[in-house]
Amino acid sequence: MNDTLIGLAERVRQAAAAKAILRIRGGSTKQAMAGVISDAATLDMRAYSGIVDYAPSELVITARAGTPLVELERVLAERGQCLPFDPPRFADADGRLTGTVGGMVASGLAGPGRAAAGGVRDYVLGVLLLNGRGDLMHFGGQVIKNVAGYDVARLTAGSWGALGAICEVSLKALPMPVATTTLRFDMRQAEALEKLHAWAGQPLPLNASVWWRETLAIRLRGARAAVESAVQRLGGEVIPPEIGSAFWDGLRDQRDEFFIEARAAAQRENSALWRLSLPPTTPVLPSFLDTLIEWGGAQRWIVAPAEDTLVMHRAERAGGSAFRVSGGVGDGAGYATPLAPALLAIHRRLRDSFDPHRVFVPGRPMRFQDS
């Protein structure tokens, strides 16, 4: 067994014996979302990095948790492959994209391509998990049909470390798309939602969409003939490829204008950046300070007052949930929409099995999300 892995396991066993708390650290790009525990020691996963195995012909890659996401994507790109759900890579204070593979899975966050390609958990085949007792546990494997019983490997996606520290993960990759085109349209929010709902029911290579401030942008991906046909059919302004690529990367990594403005407003005003997960057919939600819509209407980023009640109420009434990303009281982040009692009981039993001493994020509200 790898010496670094042995050291990590021993660190957890010592924490469990001492009833101490450990904060799992990767690239430190999602601390605001995860909630920082100020008095917790750090279980640093960055030293446990590198590609363990890669079988391009099988479209499967296995990497250690501390591997920078940009490194894994570079390896895939060299063989014409990718992670099609556009996982956010995020940047540190110096602007470096330091997000890790473990953080990608633990957060369950996906980018613009999620609505068409699926989420993080759809691509997780297997994990090596370090639980709260200091035991290393293998779940899943390196093939798609590998599950009998509970699919714990995919359950780690979006668990935010509540079950333990992800040490290794096997992921399914896909070939890079043959053709990509970005189209831009001028339209109000209600019209944009109506168009997106109509297009979703048609055989179009619609891969991503975003609406903000009277502008709708869509990304078409697939076979060249299908993309060219869709461009002719839908109209709109064709965006040059280099500009379109930079735009979607900025949206993916939350470095574009909306997120810059939203976080600045959350720092200087009594407001917060919220993420709403809603049915895509949800109509316009009024009275927010600013709104950006992705995933055909299913994901909406809003700037709104930091008080929880109004945002929670509107999200729940629409059949969805709300999560405060930054801003507000204390560390700012935290789930606003509570789980149903029956689901919360299941989550608690899972944590009792994997982390009975609450070594990892003991105060973290439970929500295994599919984002």
Summary of the structure (lengths in Angstrom):
residues: 371
radius of gyration: 20.6
end to end distance: 33.4
largest distance: 65.5
contacts: 1239
relative contact order: 0.14
helix: 34%
strand: 27%
